[in-house]
Amino acid sequence: LLEDIHIPNEAQVAVKKKDIPFLDSAWISMIYNEIKSTYKNGNPKYQAEAYAIIMFINTGMRLGELKAARWNDIKNVNGRKYIRIDESIAEIKYKNTPRKRLVKSPKNETSIREIPLNDIACEVLDYFDKLNPDHKLQDFIFINRKKNPIRQQTLHRTLKRILENIGYPNIEGVSIHSLRHTFGSLLYKQGVDLKTISVLLGHKSIKTTEQIYVGITNDQKQNAVDILNNLHT
């Protein structure tokens, strides 16, 4: 009978883990140098969207979180800058209607967090401060040269252009979301513990972090078993 049939909820359904491409550290320096490059006449090759890409790599913010960041989210504690994540922006587009931007709460409670800003991230802030020197505290940080909020499509196009110019081999597999997880993978490879990475990324559970980053490279597996070589010498 139909009443005896129970439809499993989403949490009970096994979902195949989606592979997320991570950019290796060698590519990060190439991306940074490309973004800072200029044409022969001295004009910069890239605009604000490229600097936002640097921020993704150095903070691990989600796209909606970065777009929602305001100047009053920047905190200074004992000479160290932090960015507080407590809002997210989603772009909604229905057929034959203008695109709408919805400011909402982050993905989950653990997404509300403060991320310390390293020197590179502070450099990005300085860029946007100069781009909009008369900004108010409630203004969005990441705007384009026309002083409008950065668009998702323009970010993706800029990322593809940068990767093409540095000769990245698998451009189609990389997205803005890949940059967030590149941040996590680089920390993991440098020995940062999973709990810290989980908190910085705003994951709901450390299990999420573990599923994404543990075993991401063959080098780690090889280095692990090579330790036993020392026992035979």
N, C-alpha and C positions, 0 to 999 in steps of 0.2 A: 504494500500500500504506500501511497505517496507520503502519508504522514510519518512513515517509518524511515523515510530518506532524509538524511541530515547533510546539508551542504557545508563543507568545511569553510571556516573563515580564512581570511588572507594569511594570518599568522601560521596556519596549519598546512599551507600549501608549500611544497618544496619549490624553491625558485633557483634556477641555475645562476651561479655567481657570474656577474658580468666582468670580463677582463677590462681593466682600466689602464691605458698606456701611461707609463711614467717616463718623464724626460730625465735622462742621465745627467749627472753633474757637469759633464763636459759640454753638454748642449746649453746649460744654464748660462755659463759665462759667454758663450757665443751669442745667445739671445740678448743678454745685457749689452754687449758691445755693439750689436747690430742696432738696437734701439737708440743707443747714444750716438750713432754715426750721422754724418752730414753729407750733403751733396757737395760737389766741387766748389759751388758758390758760397758754401758755409751754412746754408739753410738746413735745418734738421730734416731727416728723412721721414720721421714719424711724429705724430701728434699725441694728444692726451691719452688715447686708447692704449698706446704702447706702454705708457708709464703705469696704467692700471694693470696691465699684464705683469709687470714687475711686482706690483703689490700682491697679486694673487700668489705668485711663487714664494713670496717672503712672509705671508701671513696665513695662507690656507683658507681664506674666506670663501664662502659660497658666492656665486654671482649676485644673487639677490641681496646678500648682506653687504657686499661692496657698494652696490648701487644705492643702498639705503643709508650709508655712512654719512654722518653730518659732522660739522666742525666741533660741535659740543660733545661729540663722542670721543674726542681726543683728550686723554688725561695725562697729566705730568706728575709722577710720583717719585720723589727723591732724584729728580733729574733724568728720569727714564720715562719715555712716552709709551702710552698704551692706547689701544683703540677698543672701545666698548661696543660689543655686538648685541643689540637688543631689538633691532628691526630688520625687516627684509622687504624687498620690492619684487612684485611679480607683474609682468607685462601681460595684459589680457587683450586679445584681438578676436572679435567676432566678425562674421562675414558682413561686409558693407557698413561697418561701423569703425570709427576712429579707435586707434590703439589706446588703451587705458593703463595707467600705472597704479597698482594697488599696494599701499604700504600696510604691512601686516606684521604679526609677531613672527619670530624665527621658527625654524622647522620643529623644534622641540625645546623643552625647558633647559636642557644642557647646552643648547645652542646660544643661550644668553651667557656671554663670557667676556673676558678682557684678554686681549692678545698683546704681549709686549712687542714693540716695534724695533727692529734692528736698524743698523745704520742705513741700509739700502732702502728700507721702508720709509725712514725719516726723510731720505733724499726725495722719494716720491711725493711725500707730503709737501716738501718745499716747492716742488714743481707746481703742484696744484694751488698752493698759496700764492705763487707769483702769477699763475694763470687767472686767479680771481682774488686780487689783493683786497678788495672791498667787501669780502664775504661777511655775512652775519653768522652767528653761532648756529642758527637753525638751517643754514644752507647746506645742500649736499656737497660733499668734497669732490667727488669724481664726475666732473663735467667736461664737455668738449670745448673747443676753442670758441664756439658760438655761445658759450655759457649755458648750454642745455645739458641735462643729465645724459651720461654716456649710454649709448644704445647697445643692446646685446649683439645685434647683427654686425655692427661696426667693429665691435671687439673681436668677433670671430673672423671677420675679413682681415683685420690687422694681424691677428695671430697667424693666419695662413700665409700672409705676405711675408712676415718675419721668418717663418720656418722655410719657406721657399728660398728666401735670400741667403739663408745659412746652409742650404743643402740638406735639410732634414729628410730622411728617407721615407717616412710613413706619415705624411701630412694628414691624409684623410682620417687616420685613426685618432687624431689629437683634437681636443676641444678645450674650452675654457675650464670645464670641470676637471680635465686632466691636470691642469696647473695646480688646483687645490690638492690633488692627491700626489702630485710631484713634491709639493711641500712636505707632506707626511712621509713619503718614501725617502726623501733626502735626510730627514731627521732620523728615521729608523736606521738607515745605513750608517749614520754617524754615531749610533749607539744610544740615542735618546730612548728612554723607556716608553713602553706602549701606553701607560697611564697618562704620562705627560702629553704624548701625541694626541691621545683621545680627547683630553681636556682642551687642548689648543684648537682642535678641529671641531669641537662641539658635538662629538658623537654621543648618541644616546647610551651606548654601552661600549665597554672596552672590547667586547667580543666582536663588535663591528670593526673596530680598528685592527684587531688581530686577524680577522678574515681577509682584510684588504692587503695588509702589509707583510704578514709572516710568510716567508718562503718566496718572496718576490724575485730573488735572484739566485741563479745557479752558483755564483761565486760564494755565497754564504754557505751553501751546502758543501761545496768543495773544500772551503777553508775549514769547515767543521771536521770532516773526515780526515783531512790532511794532518790534523793535530796528532792523530795516532801514529804518524810516521816517526815521531820522536821516540816512541816506545820501542822501536826496532833498531835504533842506532846506539 
